[in-house]
Amino acid sequence: MKPASAPSAVKVQAALGPAFQVLEFDESTRTSAEAAAAIGCEVAQIAKSLIFRAATSGRAVLAIASGANRVDEKKLGRLIGEKIARADADFVREKTGFAIGGVPPVGHAEPLTTLIDEGLFAFDVIWAAAGTPNAVFRLTPADLLRLTGGTKAAIAR
């Protein structure tokens, strides 16, 4: 692992500031299982960022879930007050500025409605994507809540 050098990872590092360190791995961290294997942590400690599209308003919704959990789309829809749909790759890039597989919880192209899986709060330390399919950064669940301005919620199945 090494400090951020890819342009998207450097962008995330700038959004985070000096209190956090973006790390790039030679191996992929695209999936929760790959990230956990590269880092040497539990899959559940990976904070995966999933982008959904609100069906009526078209706004982007960021669901940050534990790598061990699946997001319950019906719960998510109830929490935001409208049905949601999966977002395609173009929508994700347009709203976040990042490609699927490396979407970080911060540094997006526009503000996102953000909900954070309460399951992540069981851990002292978690890891999140940092802009590329092989970059991550370490933080606490409280850091994640503060950095994103998100809402802690029961969004897992």
Order of alpha helices (4+ residues) and beta strands (2+ residues): beta-alpha-beta-alpha-beta-beta-alpha-beta-alpha-beta-beta-beta-alpha-beta
